[in-house]
Amino acid sequence: MQKNEPMIVAEDYSTKEIYDWMKKKITASRMLDAALAERELLKQALADVNLRIDELTSSSALELLSKIQGPTHLHEPHQNNL
């Protein structure tokens, strides 16, 4: 089944004005498609950078251990009792 072509109600617009309007719409549509594709690329790039940051954060972290000593293990300077 073949569809009928769409009809444009142009009222007081000339054919040239309609063509110009259609060209602007087509240009805007193509620019929108390009912007949406760019956004997807940027989202993927951001995901890649976030993954790299996570990996580098993990690999660059320092694991510090401190030896906890009770008061009997403290070494105080020797004092002479008079």
Summary of the structure (lengths in Angstrom):
residues: 82
radius of gyration: 36.4
end to end distance: 116.2
largest distance: 116.2
contacts: 101
relative contact order: 0.05
helix: 60%
strand: 0%
